[in-house]
Amino acid sequence: MKHALIVGVSGIVGHNLCEHLLLTKDWKVTGIARHKSPYLPDGADMIECDTLDGGQVSQRCTKEKLQDVTHVFFVAWLETGSFKEQEKNNLQMLRNIVEHVERVSSNLLHVYLQTGTKHYGMHLGPKCGMITPNREEDPRPPKQEGNFYYPMEDYLKARQSSVSWKWTISRPPWIIGFSLGKVMNVGVSLGVYASLLKEMGQPLIFPYGEAAFRALRDYVDVDVLCQGIIWMTTHEHCANNAFNMQNGDSTRMQRLWPQIAEYFGMEWKMADKPFLVADFVKDKDEVWRRVCDKYGLQKLELSQVGTWQSLDIALNRDWDDLTLMNKARDFGFSAHRDTDQMYLDFFDSLQNNKIIPPVTSARRGRSAVQSK
């Protein structure tokens, strides 16, 4: 049986990857997070640990718990402080885990690192030298103050030259999946934003400008990503490679926004004057509490269900966000997902979990991850 150590198990990817591995029945799973997650799937062991603290890693991640670890899945990150501090801290977390597992487990076969399209400068756009669509072999954009993905990737490549384990890296765009209070939680934030506007009797307002409305975007369903992670870490021919991971299509808010409005039974409009959702929600706590009481939702504060700055960053871009899946397809990965339908299905899951109010006019259509 393979033994997975998931670093960042309480996040969107970590939680869902944990579920996927346990469902296969041939994985033992241990998760690491700074704080114990109430949503950790049954069957997984949990270690509360700050991986930036090497002493804590040695003390809490004992040989007894990790001596048979075969795969490390590093899906954690820390984006606080200056660019230099981010580079230092994220590299240190990765080193602390990898080198500790090397000491306590003689079975280590594979180290997986999740980065993202920030690797290509997607967060900065053309001004940093980014050119879309992004391919894995593209050179790193030259005009950046710092990018903590690079030293982490370089570390794995250098480390692997003197050890027996292999590595893989994925570079997903914005990930749509369920979690609460996590920085990259775009899908939940969008569903809550729509629910607030509906409660206030307003249309679904696209808060940004025309360029962001018309720009091409790609996303990845967390289930597609998890399938990709398991695929690349268990097939030998994928070893020591980086792969883009997205749904296999692209969309525009120009196409998707009216569908979201129809799903929620709302009209929609462009903002008369562009604004940030992070500013819009500042005084909406009482409105959200009223929504929760009215529909019997989970008693979660607005700050718990939405990560508003992430929503603004994800959707308020004037440039195309596009990556290519050619390399993964050539290597044999075939899972894909219709992005527009993904969003609607995801809102269904938010209703089922009592995160947003029930929607009686919800559209139905194609669903489920397609894989072979």
N, C-alpha and C positions, 0 to 999 in steps of 0.2 A: 504494500500500500504506500502511495506517495504521501508525503507530509508537507503541507503548504504553510508557510509563515507569511501572513498578510500584514504588512506594516501600513497602518492607516485603515483598519478594518471598519471603523465607524463612518467612513465617508461614503459618497455615492458609489464609487467603484468598489471600494473595499467590502462594503456590506453585500452588494449584489454578487461580487465574485465569490464571496464566502458561500452564499446560497447555491450558486452554480456548481461549485466544487463538491459541496456536501450532497447535492442531488445525484452526482455521478456514482456515488457509493464506493469509489476506490481512492478517496482522498481523506486524510486526516487533516484538520484545519486548526491552526492556532492563530489568533489575531492579536495585534498590538495596537493600542490607542492610548492617548494621554489620559482619557477618562473613559470609564466603562460605559458602553452604549446599551440603552434599554432595548434596542432593536436587534441585538446580536442574534443570529439564527441559532436555533437549538442544535446542539451537536458540536459546536465550536468551543474551544478553550480560549480564554481571554487573559491577556497580560496588560495591566495598566503600567505604562512606562513612557517617560519622556525620552525619546531616542536621541535627542540632542545631548543628553547627559550620559557619557560613556560609562561612568560608574554605576548609574542606575540600570543601564542595559546589562552590564555584567552581573549585577546583584539580582535583578528580577527575571531575566531571561536565562534561567539556569540550564545547565547541561541536562538535567533530568527532564526538563520540558522540551528541549530542542535537539536532543542528541541524534534524532533520526530525521531531521528536516532535510527534504530533498529539493524544495523550491522556495525561494524567497520572492515574494511579490511586493515591490516597494511602490505603494500608491499614495504616499504621504508627501506633503510639502509644507513649507513655512515661508510665507511671503510678508514678512515684517522687517522693518529696518531699512537701511540703505541697500543699494544694489550689491555693494561689496559684502555687507552682512548677510544678505540673502544667499549669495554664492557660497560664503563660508559655512553658514548654518545648514543649508540643504546638503552640501557635500559631506559635512561632518555627520549628519544623521545617517546618510547612506553608508559611509565608512564604518560607523559604529556598529551597524547591523551586520553588514557583509563580513567584516573581519571577526566579529564575535561569533557568528554562525560558523565561519570557517574553523574557529577554535573548538567549538563544542559539538559539531556534527561532522562525521567523516563521510556522510552520504550526500552532501550538497552537490546537486547536478546543474542547477539553473538559477540565475538571478534575473528577474524581470524588473524593468524600470519604466514607469509611466511618465512621459513628459507631455507634450502637446504642441499645437500649431504655433505657440509662442516661439518654438524653435526656429520657425521661418520668419519671425518678426510680425506675425499676424496681428498682434496687439498694437503695433505702431503703424502698419500699413506701408504704402509705397515710399514714404519719406525715409524709411530706414534701409531701403534697398530691396524690399520684398517684391517678388514677382509671382503672380498666381498664373495657373494653378501650381501648387507646391508639389515637388517630387522629393523623395527621400535623399537623392544624391545632390540636391541643390546646395550650393555653398551657403555658409551662414551669412546673413545680412550684415554688412559692415558697420552701419550707423546705429549702434545701440550702446547705451550706457552700461548695460550689464544684462546677463541672462543666465540664471542659475542652472538652467538645463545643461549648458555646455560643460562645465566642470564635472558634473555628475556623469554625463555620458563619457567624457574623456577618462574619468577614473575607472569606469567599468572596462573600457577597452584596454587600458594599461594594466589593470589588475589581472584580467583574464589571461594575459600572455604568460603568466607564471603559475596558473592554477589549472585544475581539471574541469571546473564548472564552466558553463556557457552563459551567455546573456542574450536577451532580446529587449527591444525598446518599442513602445507604441507612441504615436503622436496624434492623438485624437483632437478634434475641434471641441466645441461646447458639447457637454454630455447631458443628455436628458434622462434622468432617473430619479427615484424617490429617496430623499433624505431630508432632514430638518436642520436648519441652522448652519449649513455648510456653505462655504464661500461661493462655490460654483453652481448654486442651486437655481438655475435659470427657469426650468420648467415649473417648479412650485411657485416661484415668484410671479411668473406670468399669470398662472391660474388665480392666485390671490388678488393680483392687480385687477383682473377682469371682474372678479367677484365683488370687490370694493366698488368699482364703477357701477356695476349693476345695482347694488344696494342703494347707491346714491341717485339712481334714476338717470344716469348719464350713459351715453354711447361708449363703445370701446374706443378710446382715444389713442391713436398712435402718437406717442409723445415727441418723436424726433422729427428730423427733416426729410425732404423728398429723396435725397441721395441715399440715406440709410434705408428708406422704404423700398427702394428699387435695387439695392445691392444684392448680389447673389450670396447665399449663405449655405454652408454645409454643417450638419450636426451628426452626432452619433447616439443612437439608442444604447443605453447601458447594457442591454442584453446582447446586442451585436458586438459591443466592445468586449464583454466578458467572454463570448464565444471566441473572439479573436485572440484574447490573452491566453486562454487555455490551448487554443490551436498552436500558437507560435511557441509556447513553452514546452510542448510535448511532441513536437515534430523536429527531428534532428536537422533536417535540411534548412530550418528557419534559424538555427543558432547563429549568434553573432551578427544579427541584422536588426535594423530599425524598420518599422512599418507604419505607414499612415493607416488610421482606422476611422472610417466614417460610414454613413449609411449606404453609400453607393449612388447618391443623387445629390441634388441641391435645390434650393427654393429661394424665393424672395418674400419679404413681408408683404409686398404688393399682392402676392398670390395667397399667402397664408393668413394674413390679418382678417380678411373678410370671412374666411372659413372659421376662424376662432370666434369671431363675433356671432356667426350663425350658430355655432355650437352652444354658446351661452345664451342664445335667444336675444341678442342685442343688435342695435344698429352700430355702425362704426363711422369714424371720421378721423381726419388728420388734425393734429393740434393747431389751433389758431396761431399759437406762438409756441415753438418747441420748448419742452421742459424735461427735467430729469425725474424719473419715478422716485428716486431717493428723496427728492424734495417734496414731491406730491404726498408721500405717505407719512411725512413727519407729524402731521396733526390728525391722523386717521385711526388712532388706537381705539377710540370709543366706537367708531363706526365698525371696526373689526370685531370688537367685543359684542356688539349688537348682533352682528352676523352669526357669530358662534352661538350665542344664546338662542337666537331665532330658529336656527336649523339644527341645534344639538350637535355642533361640531366639537372636535377636541379643543380643550381650553388652552390654546396656545396664543401667546402674545404675537403681535404683528412682527416684532423683531425676531421671533423664532421661526416663523414660516417663510419669511422673505429675506433674500440677500440682494438688496435693491441696487447697490453699486455694481454688483456683478451683472444684473439685468441691464443696467444702463450701458456698461462696457460691451456686453455681448451684442446688443441690438443697435446701439448708436454709433455705427461705423459707416463711413462714407465709401469704403472700398469693399471689393469682393473678398469673401472668405472662402477659398476653394483649395482643396487638396485632392490629389489623385490616388486612386486605389489600385492602379495598374500593378504595382509590385506585389501586393498581397494576393491579387487575383492570379498573377503568374506563378506564385508559390503555392496556390491551391486553396486559398480561402474564398468561400463563396457566399457567406451570409450577407444579407442586405435587408433594407427596411425603407418603406415609403415614408419620407420625413413628415409630410403634411399629416398623414394618417397617424403617425407616431405621436404627434402632439395631441390629437383628439383622443387617442387611446390613453395617453398619459393623464389627461384631465379626468377620464373615467376612473382611473386608479385613485386619483385624489378624492373624488367623490366617495369611492368605496372605503377609503381610509378616514372619511369624515374630516378632511382637511379643508375642502371647499363645499359650498352648498350643493344640494342635488339640482341637476339641470334636466328638465323634462323634454327640452327640444333638441337633445344631443343627437348629432349626426352619427350614423354608423357606416362602416365601409370596410375596406381591407384592413386587416390587422395581423398581428403576430410577425415575429422575425422570420424571414425566409432563409432557410439554410439547406445545404445538401451534404 
